[in-house]
Amino acid sequence: MLVSIIIVNYNTFDVTCDCIESVLKHTKGVDYEIVLVDNASPKDNPDLFVSKFPGIRLVKNPENNGFACGNNLGIAHAKGDVMLLLNSDTILTEDSISICAKVLEDRTGTGFLTCRLVYADGKYQHNARAFRSIRNELLDLARPLLKLMPYEKRAKLMLNQYFHGDFNTVCDWVSGAFMMFRKSLLQHLPEGKLDERFFMYGEDMLWCQQALQAGYSNYFVADTTVIHIANASTEPAKQLKLLNITLTHDLEVIRLQRGNSLYFYALQFIYTTKEKLRYYIKVLVMRLFKYRIR
């Protein structure tokens, strides 16, 4: 098995170097290659990556056409039978790639696979996800009732913030920050590649939905942990812009699942109202107490 590790860089030279160094240091139990795609970074000289890491394969994208396009370009230059999309702001602290590759090898029906992701402070990122539904949105509004359930039952029912990432599980979708899959999966996806309709954000949910439609399941591995720095802006205006992009992309995936049905429009109203209220509560807490709610 050869794992092709696809890393997309855009103006993050130092962070990307830290990521590559962690891969080289900790990946021991599987053959791998690193394919680095520079998405036309105006501030970085991509040739410096090759000077620092002579063993990598550098692909220069002439334009920044988004995360999905960058990854598809990297995959086109990859030689492995297993792909790993790895965000440039991730840090390995153990042989996570080998552990996940072994799980993927053993699970023949798996589409996309991820492992446990944590922030730099060690807090779990909730990257084993469930699709939005009216039932789950209403249950989320009644959190005290959910706490009456045993933890494992509640976690399996809801996933997302109700799951602590402490056991392996099938889930609806997984984070694109660390996303492993067999290259052969692509031939079962639309156009035989990763869908490029989203420039950034929400593409991982879209790809996982398409894998499910093709008859695969998506999987979360709790047995190994990767740091994902994921520094988000604390400026309210930027947070609101990100929220609007996320809502738009999430709702497009939900529409693909549900169609233009009454169910979709009811879910759209509940989900959008809840997330906008949550945003304003977060801003208020930040302004009053200087505390950022993730």
Wavefront OBJ file of the C-alpha trace (Angstrom):
o trace
v 0.000 0.000 0.000
v 1.256 3.456 -0.955
v -0.409 6.438 0.713
v -0.305 9.704 -1.224
v -0.492 12.612 1.213
v -1.974 15.658 -0.528
v -1.256 18.999 1.152
v -2.548 22.268 -0.328
v -0.580 25.394 0.547
v -1.769 28.964 0.245
v 0.415 31.599 1.926
v 1.190 29.347 4.913
v 4.855 28.483 4.328
v 5.942 28.110 7.966
v 2.779 26.270 9.017
v 3.000 23.937 6.022
v 6.654 23.197 6.799
v 5.677 22.241 10.360
v 3.039 19.896 8.942
v 5.467 18.210 6.534
v 8.112 17.848 9.249
v 5.588 16.122 11.526
v 4.665 13.683 8.748
v 8.306 12.842 8.081
v 9.027 12.408 11.786
v 6.103 10.201 12.761
v 5.049 8.176 9.692
v 6.901 4.857 9.911
v 4.510 1.962 9.335
v 3.408 2.558 5.736
v 4.942 3.594 2.422
v 3.975 7.131 1.505
v 4.658 10.096 -0.719
v 3.960 13.775 -0.128
v 2.359 15.749 -2.933
v 2.373 19.458 -2.153
v 0.093 21.689 -4.213
v 0.781 25.407 -4.060
v -2.432 27.247 -4.931
v -0.709 30.243 -6.560
v 0.394 31.727 -3.211
v 1.292 35.397 -3.782
v 3.426 35.529 -0.620
v 5.233 32.168 -0.792
v 7.980 30.925 -3.101
v 6.932 27.284 -3.550
v 10.409 26.254 -4.724
v 11.613 26.786 -1.153
v 9.547 23.756 -0.116
v 11.619 21.534 -2.420
v 14.837 23.065 -1.110
v 13.772 22.243 2.433
v 12.146 18.861 1.651
v 13.805 17.367 -1.469
v 11.695 14.202 -1.326
v 8.315 15.846 -1.869
v 6.515 16.266 -5.195
v 5.657 19.916 -5.800
v 2.738 20.850 -8.018
v 2.317 24.535 -8.875
v -1.276 25.527 -9.500
v -1.294 28.604 -11.785
v -4.361 29.965 -9.981
v -6.061 29.665 -6.621
v -9.263 27.918 -7.636
v -10.154 26.519 -4.234
v -9.511 23.674 -1.843
v -11.245 20.969 -3.894
v -9.513 21.949 -7.140
v -6.146 22.015 -5.400
v -6.698 18.539 -4.007
v -7.883 17.181 -7.355
v -4.726 18.542 -8.939
v -2.635 16.825 -6.284
v -4.513 13.548 -6.746
v -3.857 13.722 -10.507
v -0.104 13.721 -9.743
v -0.304 11.087 -6.990
v 0.919 7.519 -7.431
v -0.675 5.874 -4.395
v -3.724 3.665 -4.167
v -4.765 5.457 -0.961
v -5.185 9.232 -0.748
v -4.900 11.371 2.387
v -6.076 14.964 2.187
v -4.132 16.678 4.960
v -4.640 20.328 5.885
v -1.484 22.389 5.997
v -2.302 23.443 9.592
v -2.245 19.905 11.015
v 0.505 18.439 13.187
v 1.091 14.721 13.659
v 2.331 13.585 17.070
v 2.226 9.833 16.370
v 1.994 7.446 13.421
v -1.619 8.390 12.700
v -1.346 7.796 8.953
v -0.267 4.172 9.362
v -2.966 3.506 11.968
v -5.695 4.925 9.728
v -4.369 3.181 6.612
v -4.602 -0.157 8.420
v -8.219 0.551 9.458
v -9.104 1.564 5.897
v -7.500 -1.603 4.552
v -9.568 -3.742 6.937
v -12.871 -1.950 6.190
v -13.673 -2.698 2.561
v -16.921 -0.696 2.441
v -15.485 2.544 3.800
v -15.620 5.693 1.700
v -13.972 8.549 3.626
v -12.153 8.025 6.917
v -10.791 10.429 9.496
v -9.161 10.270 12.910
v -9.592 12.238 16.117
v -8.731 15.933 15.656
v -7.932 18.318 18.504
v -7.116 22.000 18.756
v -3.655 23.097 19.900
v -4.978 23.213 23.480
v -6.068 19.563 23.263
v -9.796 20.199 23.003
v -11.613 17.750 20.718
v -12.927 19.257 17.455
v -16.112 17.184 17.000
v -15.105 15.960 13.553
v -17.372 12.887 13.476
v -20.530 14.438 12.129
v -24.208 13.687 11.561
v -26.258 15.296 8.826
v -28.792 17.914 9.828
v -32.333 16.713 10.436
v -35.436 18.255 12.030
v -35.325 15.639 14.776
v -31.718 16.384 15.686
v -32.149 20.142 15.490
v -35.117 19.986 17.877
v -33.291 17.598 20.208
v -30.348 19.994 20.201
v -32.696 22.713 21.446
v -33.750 20.382 24.286
v -30.262 19.566 25.549
v -31.248 18.912 29.203
v -33.478 16.052 28.035
v -30.631 14.539 26.037
v -28.492 14.420 29.167
v -30.957 11.938 30.630
v -29.744 9.400 28.053
v -26.666 7.223 28.704
v -23.624 8.860 27.105
v -22.936 6.227 24.433
v -26.558 6.143 23.274
v -26.683 9.953 23.156
v -23.350 10.127 21.323
v -24.367 7.599 18.655
v -27.736 9.285 18.153
v -26.454 12.838 17.823
v -22.660 12.713 17.167
v -21.340 16.287 16.613
v -20.857 18.099 19.947
v -22.494 15.255 21.875
v -19.695 12.840 20.952
v -16.308 13.064 22.696
v -14.360 11.199 20.029
v -13.672 8.306 22.392
v -14.731 5.314 20.290
v -14.592 4.282 16.639
v -17.857 4.789 14.792
v -19.592 5.013 11.442
v -20.823 8.574 10.845
v -22.483 10.608 8.110
v -19.509 12.806 7.311
v -15.965 13.520 8.432
v -13.617 16.479 8.423
v -11.591 17.300 5.310
v -8.643 18.366 7.489
v -7.613 14.693 7.678
v -9.536 12.687 5.094
v -8.315 9.295 3.867
v -9.860 7.197 1.094
v -9.029 4.685 -1.604
v -8.300 6.339 -4.930
v -10.713 3.879 -6.551
v -13.563 5.600 -4.675
v -13.319 8.550 -7.058
v -14.668 6.563 -10.003
v -17.948 6.206 -8.072
v -18.285 9.951 -7.426
v -19.784 12.490 -9.875
v -17.359 13.229 -12.739
v -14.869 10.762 -11.238
v -13.286 13.321 -8.911
v -13.882 15.402 -5.793
v -16.798 17.779 -6.403
v -15.437 21.312 -6.936
v -18.636 23.362 -6.637
v -17.575 24.873 -3.275
v -14.478 27.078 -3.247
v -13.964 26.393 0.462
v -15.993 25.092 3.449
v -18.617 22.365 3.281
v -16.892 20.342 0.574
v -16.118 17.504 3.010
v -19.819 17.106 3.849
v -20.691 17.168 0.141
v -18.116 14.480 -0.715
v -19.259 12.251 2.135
v -22.885 12.604 1.030
v -21.872 11.516 -2.468
v -19.947 8.536 -1.056
v -23.040 7.466 0.895
v -25.140 7.751 -2.251
v -22.622 5.459 -3.967
v -23.135 2.819 -1.271
v -20.146 3.494 0.986
v -20.031 4.347 4.691
v -17.825 6.992 6.321
v -15.780 6.208 9.402
v -14.205 7.890 12.427
v -11.115 6.397 14.117
v -10.647 7.307 17.768
v -7.437 5.300 18.157
v -5.121 8.103 17.072
v -5.127 11.900 17.378
v -3.894 14.709 15.120
v -3.585 18.381 16.081
v -5.548 20.698 13.788
v -4.699 24.297 14.618
v -7.730 25.769 12.808
v -7.227 29.367 13.876
v -10.528 31.103 13.189
v -10.915 34.868 13.263
v -12.530 36.355 16.370
v -13.735 39.433 14.457
v -17.574 39.398 14.400
v -17.769 40.532 10.762
v -15.504 37.698 9.591
v -17.331 35.187 11.789
v -20.658 36.267 10.274
v -19.264 35.951 6.738
v -17.997 32.444 7.520
v -21.343 31.519 9.081
v -23.234 32.658 5.987
v -20.943 30.651 3.691
v -21.288 27.583 5.917
v -25.072 27.889 6.074
v -25.315 28.253 2.293
v -23.164 25.186 1.639
v -24.802 23.073 4.356
v -28.248 23.866 2.986
v -27.172 22.981 -0.549
v -26.095 19.526 0.655
v -29.367 19.140 2.596
v -31.270 20.107 -0.559
v -29.430 17.350 -2.438
v -30.622 14.897 0.210
v -34.192 16.116 0.669
v -35.067 17.969 -2.531
v -37.266 21.099 -2.553
v -39.687 19.549 -0.101
v -41.675 20.903 2.823
v -39.258 19.001 5.053
v -36.310 20.893 3.544
v -37.874 24.318 4.062
v -38.852 23.505 7.660
v -35.326 22.292 8.383
v -33.870 25.356 6.676
v -35.885 27.656 8.942
v -35.027 25.808 12.171
v -31.332 25.406 11.353
v -30.779 28.959 10.094
v -32.621 30.561 13.024
v -30.736 28.452 15.574
v -27.309 29.148 14.094
v -27.901 32.899 13.753
v -29.042 33.101 17.393
v -25.991 31.096 18.451
v -23.754 33.511 16.527
v -25.151 36.565 18.302
v -24.825 34.839 21.684
v -21.160 34.073 20.893
v -20.505 37.695 19.940
v -22.178 38.921 23.132
v -20.125 36.561 25.301
v -16.928 37.642 23.524
v -17.673 41.337 24.080
v -18.763 40.996 27.710
v -16.357 38.351 28.973
v -13.591 38.197 26.337
v -14.252 34.460 26.059
v -14.533 32.760 22.686
v -17.130 29.996 22.374
v -16.056 27.500 19.749
l 1 2 3 4 5 6 7 8 9 10 11 12 13 14 15 16 17 18 19 20 21 22 23 24 25 26 27 28 29 30 31 32 33 34 35 36 37 38 39 40 41 42 43 44 45 46 47 48 49 50 51 52 53 54 55 56 57 58 59 60 61 62 63 64 65 66 67 68 69 70 71 72 73 74 75 76 77 78 79 80 81 82 83 84 85 86 87 88 89 90 91 92 93 94 95 96 97 98 99 100 101 102 103 104 105 106 107 108 109 110 111 112 113 114 115 116 117 118 119 120 121 122 123 124 125 126 127 128 129 130 131 132 133 134 135 136 137 138 139 140 141 142 143 144 145 146 147 148 149 150 151 152 153 154 155 156 157 158 159 160 161 162 163 164 165 166 167 168 169 170 171 172 173 174 175 176 177 178 179 180 181 182 183 184 185 186 187 188 189 190 191 192 193 194 195 196 197 198 199 200 201 202 203 204 205 206 207 208 209 210 211 212 213 214 215 216 217 218 219 220 221 222 223 224 225 226 227 228 229 230 231 232 233 234 235 236 237 238 239 240 241 242 243 244 245 246 247 248 249 250 251 252 253 254 255 256 257 258 259 260 261 262 263 264 265 266 267 268 269 270 271 272 273 274 275 276 277 278 279 280 281 282 283 284 285 286 287 288 289 290 291 292 293 294
